[in-house]
Every structure is written in structure tokens, then in C-alpha cells.
Amino acid sequence: EIVFGGGAARSREWAQITADVVDRPVRTLDQPNHAAARAVGLVALSRHGAVDHDPHLGLPLDATYEPNPANRARYEATRRRR
């Protein structure tokens, strides 16, 4: 599973494309624009032992996008042609 943040995570289409290409579920952050600030804060807290290494660390998540095998096959075919 991948947690997706940043500006592109606001797009359902990009989240689905990412899930299809990497063949893993993609979960988007509730407020994806704050991903970088949260990451920096979590690294700092982790280095000081204030948080454990739970992969989600209680981040509010919005939606989950499951990989679509038909789309995955299409992306793979396109990649091979290049």
C-alpha cells in the first residue's frame, strides 16, 4: 500500500493511474497539500523517539484506489513498445 500526498493526490485520476502502474493500493491523504510539512514533522518526532514507526502514524486518509488489472496490462503494453 502506498500513501499518496502532494498536489497530484488531489486528482482521483492520478491516484488510480498510480495504483494501476505500481500494482498496489494507493491511499490519498485527507489534506494532500500538507504532505511535505507533515513528513518533516514526523521525521523530527521519530528521530526524538516521540512517535513509533507505524506506517500511517494516524494521518487522516481520504480514499483508497485499488489497482485495475485491465489498466495495468494496458500501461505495461505501452511501456514495452517504447
PDB file of N, CA, C and O in Angstrom:
ATOM      1  N   GLU A   1       0.843  -1.178   0.000  1.00  0.00           N
ATOM      2  CA  GLU A   1       0.000   0.000   0.000  1.00  0.00           C
ATOM      3  C   GLU A   1       0.885   1.237   0.000  1.00  0.00           C
ATOM      4  O   GLU A   1       1.924   1.281   0.659  1.00  0.00           O
ATOM      5  N   ILE A   2       0.454   2.235  -0.749  1.00  0.00           N
ATOM      6  CA  ILE A   2       1.185   3.491  -0.852  1.00  0.00           C
ATOM      7  C   ILE A   2       0.274   4.617  -0.370  1.00  0.00           C
ATOM      8  O   ILE A   2      -0.898   4.673  -0.742  1.00  0.00           O
ATOM      9  N   VAL A   3       0.811   5.513   0.457  1.00  0.00           N
ATOM     10  CA  VAL A   3       0.070   6.697   0.868  1.00  0.00           C
ATOM     11  C   VAL A   3       0.537   7.837  -0.028  1.00  0.00           C
ATOM     12  O   VAL A   3       1.729   8.133  -0.106  1.00  0.00           O
ATOM     13  N   PHE A   4      -0.406   8.463  -0.694  1.00  0.00           N
ATOM     14  CA  PHE A   4      -0.144   9.436  -1.751  1.00  0.00           C
ATOM     15  C   PHE A   4      -0.489  10.829  -1.250  1.00  0.00           C
ATOM     16  O   PHE A   4      -1.612  11.076  -0.810  1.00  0.00           O
ATOM     17  N   GLY A   5       0.480  11.743  -1.318  1.00  0.00           N
ATOM     18  CA  GLY A   5       0.253  13.116  -0.902  1.00  0.00           C
ATOM     19  C   GLY A   5       0.812  14.082  -1.924  1.00  0.00           C
ATOM     20  O   GLY A   5       1.399  13.662  -2.921  1.00  0.00           O
ATOM     21  N   GLY A   6       0.639  15.354  -1.690  1.00  0.00           N
ATOM     22  CA  GLY A   6       1.098  16.375  -2.625  1.00  0.00           C
ATOM     23  C   GLY A   6      -0.017  16.776  -3.568  1.00  0.00           C
ATOM     24  O   GLY A   6      -1.119  16.230  -3.512  1.00  0.00           O
ATOM     25  N   GLY A   7       0.273  17.728  -4.429  1.00  0.00           N
ATOM     26  CA  GLY A   7      -0.737  18.265  -5.328  1.00  0.00           C
ATOM     27  C   GLY A   7      -1.401  17.228  -6.219  1.00  0.00           C
ATOM     28  O   GLY A   7      -2.613  17.284  -6.431  1.00  0.00           O
ATOM     29  N   ALA A   8      -0.632  16.284  -6.742  1.00  0.00           N
ATOM     30  CA  ALA A   8      -1.211  15.274  -7.637  1.00  0.00           C
ATOM     31  C   ALA A   8      -2.214  14.381  -6.915  1.00  0.00           C
ATOM     32  O   ALA A   8      -3.099  13.810  -7.554  1.00  0.00           O
ATOM     33  N   ALA A   9      -2.094  14.252  -5.613  1.00  0.00           N
ATOM     34  CA  ALA A   9      -3.012  13.397  -4.850  1.00  0.00           C
ATOM     35  C   ALA A   9      -4.417  13.987  -4.765  1.00  0.00           C
ATOM     36  O   ALA A   9      -5.337  13.314  -4.300  1.00  0.00           O
ATOM     37  N   ARG A  10      -4.598  15.216  -5.200  1.00  0.00           N
ATOM     38  CA  ARG A  10      -5.941  15.798  -5.251  1.00  0.00           C
ATOM     39  C   ARG A  10      -6.738  15.244  -6.430  1.00  0.00           C
ATOM     40  O   ARG A  10      -7.961  15.380  -6.480  1.00  0.00           O
ATOM     41  N   SER A  11      -6.044  14.624  -7.368  1.00  0.00           N
ATOM     42  CA  SER A  11      -6.685  14.098  -8.570  1.00  0.00           C
ATOM     43  C   SER A  11      -6.998  12.614  -8.412  1.00  0.00           C
ATOM     44  O   SER A  11      -6.092  11.805  -8.212  1.00  0.00           O
ATOM     45  N   ARG A  12      -8.267  12.260  -8.501  1.00  0.00           N
ATOM     46  CA  ARG A  12      -8.660  10.849  -8.447  1.00  0.00           C
ATOM     47  C   ARG A  12      -8.027  10.068  -9.588  1.00  0.00           C
ATOM     48  O   ARG A  12      -7.632   8.913  -9.430  1.00  0.00           O
ATOM     49  N   GLU A  13      -7.939  10.722 -10.740  1.00  0.00           N
ATOM     50  CA  GLU A  13      -7.373  10.050 -11.910  1.00  0.00           C
ATOM     51  C   GLU A  13      -5.906   9.679 -11.700  1.00  0.00           C
ATOM     52  O   GLU A  13      -5.496   8.566 -12.027  1.00  0.00           O
ATOM     53  N   TRP A  14      -5.108  10.613 -11.150  1.00  0.00           N
ATOM     54  CA  TRP A  14      -3.699  10.316 -10.899  1.00  0.00           C
ATOM     55  C   TRP A  14      -3.542   9.236  -9.832  1.00  0.00           C
ATOM     56  O   TRP A  14      -2.657   8.386  -9.927  1.00  0.00           O
ATOM     57  N   ALA A  15      -4.394   9.272  -8.832  1.00  0.00           N
ATOM     58  CA  ALA A  15      -4.327   8.234  -7.801  1.00  0.00           C
ATOM     59  C   ALA A  15      -4.611   6.867  -8.410  1.00  0.00           C
ATOM     60  O   ALA A  15      -3.926   5.895  -8.091  1.00  0.00           O
ATOM     61  N   GLN A  16      -5.613   6.779  -9.284  1.00  0.00           N
ATOM     62  CA  GLN A  16      -5.928   5.495  -9.917  1.00  0.00           C
ATOM     63  C   GLN A  16      -4.814   5.060 -10.868  1.00  0.00           C
ATOM     64  O   GLN A  16      -4.448   3.885 -10.899  1.00  0.00           O
ATOM     65  N   ILE A  17      -4.280   5.993 -11.636  1.00  0.00           N
ATOM     66  CA  ILE A  17      -3.168   5.655 -12.530  1.00  0.00           C
ATOM     67  C   ILE A  17      -1.985   5.139 -11.728  1.00  0.00           C
ATOM     68  O   ILE A  17      -1.359   4.152 -12.115  1.00  0.00           O
ATOM     69  N   THR A  18      -1.672   5.790 -10.622  1.00  0.00           N
ATOM     70  CA  THR A  18      -0.557   5.341  -9.781  1.00  0.00           C
ATOM     71  C   THR A  18      -0.805   3.930  -9.266  1.00  0.00           C
ATOM     72  O   THR A  18       0.098   3.094  -9.302  1.00  0.00           O
ATOM     73  N   ALA A  19      -2.012   3.652  -8.788  1.00  0.00           N
ATOM     74  CA  ALA A  19      -2.343   2.310  -8.308  1.00  0.00           C
ATOM     75  C   ALA A  19      -2.187   1.280  -9.421  1.00  0.00           C
ATOM     76  O   ALA A  19      -1.654   0.194  -9.194  1.00  0.00           O
ATOM     77  N   ASP A  20      -2.648   1.618 -10.616  1.00  0.00           N
ATOM     78  CA  ASP A  20      -2.559   0.693 -11.739  1.00  0.00           C
ATOM     79  C   ASP A  20      -1.110   0.428 -12.151  1.00  0.00           C
ATOM     80  O   ASP A  20      -0.732  -0.715 -12.403  1.00  0.00           O
ATOM     81  N   VAL A  21      -0.310   1.478 -12.217  1.00  0.00           N
ATOM     82  CA  VAL A  21       1.072   1.340 -12.678  1.00  0.00           C
ATOM     83  C   VAL A  21       1.935   0.569 -11.680  1.00  0.00           C
ATOM     84  O   VAL A  21       2.720  -0.292 -12.076  1.00  0.00           O
ATOM     85  N   VAL A  22       1.793   0.871 -10.394  1.00  0.00           N
ATOM     86  CA  VAL A  22       2.634   0.193  -9.394  1.00  0.00           C
ATOM     87  C   VAL A  22       2.009  -1.102  -8.889  1.00  0.00           C
ATOM     88  O   VAL A  22       2.641  -1.853  -8.146  1.00  0.00           O
ATOM     89  N   ASP A  23       0.763  -1.362  -9.297  1.00  0.00           N
ATOM     90  CA  ASP A  23       0.042  -2.589  -8.940  1.00  0.00           C
ATOM     91  C   ASP A  23      -0.067  -2.777  -7.429  1.00  0.00           C
ATOM     92  O   ASP A  23       0.148  -3.864  -6.893  1.00  0.00           O
ATOM     93  N   ARG A  24      -0.409  -1.670  -6.764  1.00  0.00           N
ATOM     94  CA  ARG A  24      -0.607  -1.669  -5.310  1.00  0.00           C
ATOM     95  C   ARG A  24      -1.746  -0.720  -4.972  1.00  0.00           C
ATOM     96  O   ARG A  24      -2.011   0.220  -5.722  1.00  0.00           O
ATOM     97  N   PRO A  25      -2.420  -0.951  -3.859  1.00  0.00           N
ATOM     98  CA  PRO A  25      -3.436   0.014  -3.431  1.00  0.00           C
ATOM     99  C   PRO A  25      -2.793   1.362  -3.111  1.00  0.00           C
ATOM    100  O   PRO A  25      -1.697   1.417  -2.552  1.00  0.00           O
ATOM    101  N   VAL A  26      -3.469   2.429  -3.463  1.00  0.00           N
ATOM    102  CA  VAL A  26      -2.997   3.777  -3.176  1.00  0.00           C
ATOM    103  C   VAL A  26      -4.041   4.459  -2.303  1.00  0.00           C
ATOM    104  O   VAL A  26      -5.228   4.481  -2.631  1.00  0.00           O
ATOM    105  N   ARG A  27      -3.586   5.007  -1.198  1.00  0.00           N
ATOM    106  CA  ARG A  27      -4.479   5.749  -0.286  1.00  0.00           C
ATOM    107  C   ARG A  27      -4.062   7.204  -0.330  1.00  0.00           C
ATOM    108  O   ARG A  27      -2.881   7.526  -0.199  1.00  0.00           O
ATOM    109  N   THR A  28      -5.024   8.071  -0.512  1.00  0.00           N
ATOM    110  CA  THR A  28      -4.721   9.501  -0.569  1.00  0.00           C
ATOM    111  C   THR A  28      -4.904  10.134   0.807  1.00  0.00           C
ATOM    112  O   THR A  28      -5.765   9.731   1.591  1.00  0.00           O
ATOM    113  N   LEU A  29      -4.081  11.120   1.072  1.00  0.00           N
ATOM    114  CA  LEU A  29      -4.203  11.873   2.318  1.00  0.00           C
ATOM    115  C   LEU A  29      -5.427  12.773   2.267  1.00  0.00           C
ATOM    116  O   LEU A  29      -5.818  13.252   1.203  1.00  0.00           O
ATOM    117  N   ASP A  30      -6.017  12.994   3.411  1.00  0.00           N
ATOM    118  CA  ASP A  30      -7.176  13.874   3.508  1.00  0.00           C
ATOM    119  C   ASP A  30      -6.833  15.298   3.073  1.00  0.00           C
ATOM    120  O   ASP A  30      -7.634  15.949   2.403  1.00  0.00           O
ATOM    121  N   GLN A  31      -5.668  15.778   3.442  1.00  0.00           N
ATOM    122  CA  GLN A  31      -5.204  17.111   3.038  1.00  0.00           C
ATOM    123  C   GLN A  31      -3.840  16.947   2.366  1.00  0.00           C
ATOM    124  O   GLN A  31      -2.803  17.184   2.986  1.00  0.00           O
ATOM    125  N   PRO A  32      -3.851  16.539   1.089  1.00  0.00           N
ATOM    126  CA  PRO A  32      -2.595  16.189   0.427  1.00  0.00           C
ATOM    127  C   PRO A  32      -1.600  17.340   0.294  1.00  0.00           C
ATOM    128  O   PRO A  32      -0.399  17.099   0.166  1.00  0.00           O
ATOM    129  N   ASN A  33      -2.075  18.581   0.320  1.00  0.00           N
ATOM    130  CA  ASN A  33      -1.155  19.714   0.182  1.00  0.00           C
ATOM    131  C   ASN A  33      -0.226  19.877   1.375  1.00  0.00           C
ATOM    132  O   ASN A  33       0.787  20.570   1.279  1.00  0.00           O
ATOM    133  N   HIS A  34      -0.557  19.251   2.492  1.00  0.00           N
ATOM    134  CA  HIS A  34       0.265  19.366   3.697  1.00  0.00           C
ATOM    135  C   HIS A  34       1.247  18.209   3.849  1.00  0.00           C
ATOM    136  O   HIS A  34       1.856  18.057   4.909  1.00  0.00           O
ATOM    137  N   ALA A  35       1.411  17.397   2.817  1.00  0.00           N
ATOM    138  CA  ALA A  35       2.239  16.188   2.914  1.00  0.00           C
ATOM    139  C   ALA A  35       3.688  16.490   3.285  1.00  0.00           C
ATOM    140  O   ALA A  35       4.246  15.825   4.158  1.00  0.00           O
ATOM    141  N   ALA A  36       4.299  17.464   2.649  1.00  0.00           N
ATOM    142  CA  ALA A  36       5.714  17.759   2.918  1.00  0.00           C
ATOM    143  C   ALA A  36       5.916  18.257   4.345  1.00  0.00           C
ATOM    144  O   ALA A  36       6.856  17.840   5.021  1.00  0.00           O
ATOM    145  N   ALA A  37       5.046  19.140   4.802  1.00  0.00           N
ATOM    146  CA  ALA A  37       5.174  19.657   6.165  1.00  0.00           C
ATOM    147  C   ALA A  37       4.983  18.543   7.188  1.00  0.00           C
ATOM    148  O   ALA A  37       5.704  18.479   8.184  1.00  0.00           O
ATOM    149  N   ARG A  38       4.010  17.666   6.940  1.00  0.00           N
ATOM    150  CA  ARG A  38       3.789  16.538   7.852  1.00  0.00           C
ATOM    151  C   ARG A  38       4.992  15.605   7.868  1.00  0.00           C
ATOM    152  O   ARG A  38       5.406  15.132   8.927  1.00  0.00           O
ATOM    153  N   ALA A  39       5.549  15.342   6.694  1.00  0.00           N
ATOM    154  CA  ALA A  39       6.697  14.432   6.611  1.00  0.00           C
ATOM    155  C   ALA A  39       7.875  14.968   7.414  1.00  0.00           C
ATOM    156  O   ALA A  39       8.511  14.222   8.159  1.00  0.00           O
ATOM    157  N   VAL A  40       8.164  16.238   7.267  1.00  0.00           N
ATOM    158  CA  VAL A  40       9.276  16.845   8.009  1.00  0.00           C
ATOM    159  C   VAL A  40       9.025  16.757   9.508  1.00  0.00           C
ATOM    160  O   VAL A  40       9.924  16.414  10.275  1.00  0.00           O
ATOM    161  N   GLY A  41       7.810  17.065   9.918  1.00  0.00           N
ATOM    162  CA  GLY A  41       7.474  16.986  11.338  1.00  0.00           C
ATOM    163  C   GLY A  41       7.579  15.571  11.878  1.00  0.00           C
ATOM    164  O   GLY A  41       8.086  15.356  12.979  1.00  0.00           O
ATOM    165  N   LEU A  42       7.092  14.592  11.095  1.00  0.00           N
ATOM    166  CA  LEU A  42       7.141  13.205  11.551  1.00  0.00           C
ATOM    167  C   LEU A  42       8.569  12.671  11.630  1.00  0.00           C
ATOM    168  O   LEU A  42       8.893  11.897  12.531  1.00  0.00           O
ATOM    169  N   VAL A  43       9.421  13.081  10.693  1.00  0.00           N
ATOM    170  CA  VAL A  43      10.829  12.678  10.758  1.00  0.00           C
ATOM    171  C   VAL A  43      11.463  13.240  12.025  1.00  0.00           C
ATOM    172  O   VAL A  43      12.186  12.531  12.725  1.00  0.00           O
ATOM    173  N   ALA A  44      11.199  14.496  12.318  1.00  0.00           N
ATOM    174  CA  ALA A  44      11.761  15.116  13.521  1.00  0.00           C
ATOM    175  C   ALA A  44      11.262  14.408  14.782  1.00  0.00           C
ATOM    176  O   ALA A  44      12.052  14.108  15.678  1.00  0.00           O
ATOM    177  N   LEU A  45       9.959  14.142  14.857  1.00  0.00           N
ATOM    178  CA  LEU A  45       9.411  13.453  16.030  1.00  0.00           C
ATOM    179  C   LEU A  45       9.968  12.033  16.156  1.00  0.00           C
ATOM    180  O   LEU A  45      10.255  11.568  17.259  1.00  0.00           O
ATOM    181  N   SER A  46      10.117  11.359  15.031  1.00  0.00           N
ATOM    182  CA  SER A  46      10.650   9.999  15.045  1.00  0.00           C
ATOM    183  C   SER A  46      12.099   9.975  15.540  1.00  0.00           C
ATOM    184  O   SER A  46      12.480   9.108  16.326  1.00  0.00           O
ATOM    185  N   ARG A  47      12.888  10.920  15.081  1.00  0.00           N
ATOM    186  CA  ARG A  47      14.304  10.974  15.494  1.00  0.00           C
ATOM    187  C   ARG A  47      14.453  11.228  16.989  1.00  0.00           C
ATOM    188  O   ARG A  47      15.455  10.845  17.593  1.00  0.00           O
ATOM    189  N   HIS A  48      13.461  11.870  17.576  1.00  0.00           N
ATOM    190  CA  HIS A  48      13.496  12.154  19.018  1.00  0.00           C
ATOM    191  C   HIS A  48      12.746  11.101  19.816  1.00  0.00           C
ATOM    192  O   HIS A  48      12.587  11.232  21.029  1.00  0.00           O
ATOM    193  N   GLY A  49      12.279  10.044  19.129  1.00  0.00           N
ATOM    194  CA  GLY A  49      11.597   8.960  19.821  1.00  0.00           C
ATOM    195  C   GLY A  49      10.191   9.294  20.277  1.00  0.00           C
ATOM    196  O   GLY A  49       9.625   8.580  21.104  1.00  0.00           O
ATOM    197  N   ALA A  50       9.621  10.358  19.756  1.00  0.00           N
ATOM    198  CA  ALA A  50       8.292  10.783  20.197  1.00  0.00           C
ATOM    199  C   ALA A  50       7.159  10.037  19.489  1.00  0.00           C
ATOM    200  O   ALA A  50       6.022  10.056  19.960  1.00  0.00           O
ATOM    201  N   VAL A  51       7.456   9.383  18.365  1.00  0.00           N
ATOM    202  CA  VAL A  51       6.453   8.583  17.649  1.00  0.00           C
ATOM    203  C   VAL A  51       7.076   7.252  17.268  1.00  0.00           C
ATOM    204  O   VAL A  51       8.291   7.130  17.114  1.00  0.00           O
ATOM    205  N   ASP A  52       6.200   6.245  17.119  1.00  0.00           N
ATOM    206  CA  ASP A  52       6.729   4.960  16.669  1.00  0.00           C
ATOM    207  C   ASP A  52       6.729   4.940  15.143  1.00  0.00           C
ATOM    208  O   ASP A  52       6.432   5.949  14.503  1.00  0.00           O
ATOM    209  N   HIS A  53       7.058   3.811  14.574  1.00  0.00           N
ATOM    210  CA  HIS A  53       7.198   3.713  13.125  1.00  0.00           C
ATOM    211  C   HIS A  53       5.988   3.079  12.468  1.00  0.00           C
ATOM    212  O   HIS A  53       6.126   2.343  11.491  1.00  0.00           O
ATOM    213  N   ASP A  54       4.805   3.355  12.990  1.00  0.00           N
ATOM    214  CA  ASP A  54       3.562   2.908  12.365  1.00  0.00           C
ATOM    215  C   ASP A  54       3.485   3.541  10.975  1.00  0.00           C
ATOM    216  O   ASP A  54       3.648   4.755  10.858  1.00  0.00           O
ATOM    217  N   PRO A  55       3.240   2.753   9.910  1.00  0.00           N
ATOM    218  CA  PRO A  55       3.271   3.330   8.562  1.00  0.00           C
ATOM    219  C   PRO A  55       2.267   4.454   8.333  1.00  0.00           C
ATOM    220  O   PRO A  55       2.496   5.303   7.472  1.00  0.00           O
ATOM    221  N   HIS A  56       1.169   4.487   9.070  1.00  0.00           N
ATOM    222  CA  HIS A  56       0.183   5.547   8.841  1.00  0.00           C
ATOM    223  C   HIS A  56       0.301   6.673   9.851  1.00  0.00           C
ATOM    224  O   HIS A  56      -0.113   7.797   9.568  1.00  0.00           O
ATOM    225  N   LEU A  57       0.849   6.400  11.008  1.00  0.00           N
ATOM    226  CA  LEU A  57       1.072   7.398  12.046  1.00  0.00           C
ATOM    227  C   LEU A  57      -0.154   8.267  12.315  1.00  0.00           C
ATOM    228  O   LEU A  57      -0.032   9.444  12.653  1.00  0.00           O
ATOM    229  N   GLY A  58      -1.318   7.680  12.165  1.00  0.00           N
ATOM    230  CA  GLY A  58      -2.543   8.397  12.460  1.00  0.00           C
ATOM    231  C   GLY A  58      -2.897   9.487  11.466  1.00  0.00           C
ATOM    232  O   GLY A  58      -3.735  10.340  11.761  1.00  0.00           O
ATOM    233  N   LEU A  59      -2.277   9.477  10.299  1.00  0.00           N
ATOM    234  CA  LEU A  59      -2.600  10.501   9.307  1.00  0.00           C
ATOM    235  C   LEU A  59      -4.024  10.311   8.802  1.00  0.00           C
ATOM    236  O   LEU A  59      -4.444   9.182   8.548  1.00  0.00           O
ATOM    237  N   PRO A  60      -4.763  11.392   8.657  1.00  0.00           N
ATOM    238  CA  PRO A  60      -6.126  11.262   8.131  1.00  0.00           C
ATOM    239  C   PRO A  60      -6.082  10.952   6.632  1.00  0.00           C
ATOM    240  O   PRO A  60      -5.533  11.716   5.839  1.00  0.00           O
ATOM    241  N   LEU A  61      -6.672   9.817   6.268  1.00  0.00           N
ATOM    242  CA  LEU A  61      -6.678   9.386   4.876  1.00  0.00           C
ATOM    243  C   LEU A  61      -8.045   9.633   4.266  1.00  0.00           C
ATOM    244  O   LEU A  61      -9.056   9.661   4.969  1.00  0.00           O
ATOM    245  N   ASP A  62      -8.067   9.810   2.963  1.00  0.00           N
ATOM    246  CA  ASP A  62      -9.306  10.157   2.271  1.00  0.00           C
ATOM    247  C   ASP A  62      -9.914   8.960   1.547  1.00  0.00           C
ATOM    248  O   ASP A  62     -11.018   8.540   1.892  1.00  0.00           O
ATOM    249  N   ALA A  63      -9.236   8.408   0.569  1.00  0.00           N
ATOM    250  CA  ALA A  63      -9.804   7.349  -0.268  1.00  0.00           C
ATOM    251  C   ALA A  63      -8.738   6.307  -0.583  1.00  0.00           C
ATOM    252  O   ALA A  63      -7.540   6.570  -0.481  1.00  0.00           O
ATOM    253  N   THR A  64      -9.199   5.121  -0.967  1.00  0.00           N
ATOM    254  CA  THR A  64      -8.304   4.053  -1.391  1.00  0.00           C
ATOM    255  C   THR A  64      -8.617   3.702  -2.838  1.00  0.00           C
ATOM    256  O   THR A  64      -9.780   3.563  -3.218  1.00  0.00           O
ATOM    257  N   TYR A  65      -7.571   3.562  -3.638  1.00  0.00           N
ATOM    258  CA  TYR A  65      -7.693   3.197  -5.049  1.00  0.00           C
ATOM    259  C   TYR A  65      -7.008   1.857  -5.248  1.00  0.00           C
ATOM    260  O   TYR A  65      -5.804   1.725  -5.032  1.00  0.00           O
ATOM    261  N   GLU A  66      -7.777   0.873  -5.657  1.00  0.00           N
ATOM    262  CA  GLU A  66      -7.252  -0.470  -5.899  1.00  0.00           C
ATOM    263  C   GLU A  66      -6.765  -0.563  -7.344  1.00  0.00           C
ATOM    264  O   GLU A  66      -7.363   0.041  -8.234  1.00  0.00           O
ATOM    265  N   PRO A  67      -5.691  -1.311  -7.588  1.00  0.00           N
ATOM    266  CA  PRO A  67      -5.208  -1.459  -8.959  1.00  0.00           C
ATOM    267  C   PRO A  67      -6.243  -2.181  -9.827  1.00  0.00           C
ATOM    268  O   PRO A  67      -6.888  -3.133  -9.388  1.00  0.00           O
ATOM    269  N   ASN A  68      -6.383  -1.715 -11.045  1.00  0.00           N
ATOM    270  CA  ASN A  68      -7.267  -2.334 -12.017  1.00  0.00           C
ATOM    271  C   ASN A  68      -6.401  -3.155 -12.967  1.00  0.00           C
ATOM    272  O   ASN A  68      -5.612  -2.576 -13.714  1.00  0.00           O
ATOM    273  N   PRO A  69      -6.518  -4.491 -12.966  1.00  0.00           N
ATOM    274  CA  PRO A  69      -5.649  -5.328 -13.797  1.00  0.00           C
ATOM    275  C   PRO A  69      -5.724  -4.994 -15.288  1.00  0.00           C
ATOM    276  O   PRO A  69      -4.717  -5.097 -15.988  1.00  0.00           O
ATOM    277  N   ALA A  70      -6.885  -4.601 -15.779  1.00  0.00           N
ATOM    278  CA  ALA A  70      -7.003  -4.257 -17.203  1.00  0.00           C
ATOM    279  C   ALA A  70      -6.170  -3.020 -17.531  1.00  0.00           C
ATOM    280  O   ALA A  70      -5.498  -2.972 -18.561  1.00  0.00           O
ATOM    281  N   ASN A  71      -6.218  -2.023 -16.651  1.00  0.00           N
ATOM    282  CA  ASN A  71      -5.411  -0.823 -16.877  1.00  0.00           C
ATOM    283  C   ASN A  71      -3.934  -1.132 -16.746  1.00  0.00           C
ATOM    284  O   ASN A  71      -3.116  -0.623 -17.513  1.00  0.00           O
ATOM    285  N   ARG A  72      -3.592  -1.960 -15.781  1.00  0.00           N
ATOM    286  CA  ARG A  72      -2.182  -2.341 -15.579  1.00  0.00           C
ATOM    287  C   ARG A  72      -1.617  -2.972 -16.842  1.00  0.00           C
ATOM    288  O   ARG A  72      -0.504  -2.649 -17.257  1.00  0.00           O
ATOM    289  N   ALA A  73      -2.383  -3.875 -17.456  1.00  0.00           N
ATOM    290  CA  ALA A  73      -1.933  -4.547 -18.679  1.00  0.00           C
ATOM    291  C   ALA A  73      -1.732  -3.531 -19.804  1.00  0.00           C
ATOM    292  O   ALA A  73      -0.774  -3.633 -20.569  1.00  0.00           O
ATOM    293  N   ARG A  74      -2.623  -2.566 -19.903  1.00  0.00           N
ATOM    294  CA  ARG A  74      -2.511  -1.547 -20.949  1.00  0.00           C
ATOM    295  C   ARG A  74      -1.267  -0.683 -20.737  1.00  0.00           C
ATOM    296  O   ARG A  74      -0.550  -0.392 -21.695  1.00  0.00           O
ATOM    297  N   TYR A  75      -1.004  -0.271 -19.500  1.00  0.00           N
ATOM    298  CA  TYR A  75       0.190   0.534 -19.229  1.00  0.00           C
ATOM    299  C   TYR A  75       1.461  -0.272 -19.499  1.00  0.00           C
ATOM    300  O   TYR A  75       2.433   0.258 -20.036  1.00  0.00           O
ATOM    301  N   GLU A  76       1.452  -1.527 -19.133  1.00  0.00           N
ATOM    302  CA  GLU A  76       2.620  -2.377 -19.365  1.00  0.00           C
ATOM    303  C   GLU A  76       2.873  -2.553 -20.858  1.00  0.00           C
ATOM    304  O   GLU A  76       4.023  -2.513 -21.295  1.00  0.00           O
ATOM    305  N   ALA A  77       1.816  -2.746 -21.648  1.00  0.00           N
ATOM    306  CA  ALA A  77       1.966  -2.883 -23.088  1.00  0.00           C
ATOM    307  C   ALA A  77       2.553  -1.600 -23.694  1.00  0.00           C
ATOM    308  O   ALA A  77       3.401  -1.662 -24.583  1.00  0.00           O
ATOM    309  N   THR A  78       2.103  -0.456 -23.215  1.00  0.00           N
ATOM    310  CA  THR A  78       2.627   0.831 -23.709  1.00  0.00           C
ATOM    311  C   THR A  78       4.087   0.977 -23.349  1.00  0.00           C
ATOM    312  O   THR A  78       4.883   1.436 -24.168  1.00  0.00           O
ATOM    313  N   ARG A  79       4.452   0.597 -22.144  1.00  0.00           N
ATOM    314  CA  ARG A  79       5.849   0.702 -21.705  1.00  0.00           C
ATOM    315  C   ARG A  79       6.756  -0.171 -22.566  1.00  0.00           C
ATOM    316  O   ARG A  79       7.854   0.248 -22.933  1.00  0.00           O
ATOM    317  N   ARG A  80       6.307  -1.371 -22.888  1.00  0.00           N
ATOM    318  CA  ARG A  80       7.129  -2.286 -23.679  1.00  0.00           C
ATOM    319  C   ARG A  80       7.344  -1.800 -25.104  1.00  0.00           C
ATOM    320  O   ARG A  80       8.367  -2.103 -25.717  1.00  0.00           O
ATOM    321  N   ARG A  81       6.389  -1.052 -25.632  1.00  0.00           N
ATOM    322  CA  ARG A  81       6.538  -0.540 -27.005  1.00  0.00           C
ATOM    323  C   ARG A  81       7.610   0.516 -27.099  1.00  0.00           C
ATOM    324  O   ARG A  81       8.134   0.753 -28.188  1.00  0.00           O
ATOM    325  N   ARG A  82       7.950   1.145 -26.025  1.00  0.00           N
ATOM    326  CA  ARG A  82       8.950   2.216 -26.052  1.00  0.00           C
ATOM    327  C   ARG A  82      10.284   1.605 -26.051  1.00  0.00           C
ATOM    328  O   ARG A  82      11.288   2.316 -26.071  1.00  0.00           O
TER     329      ARG A  82
END
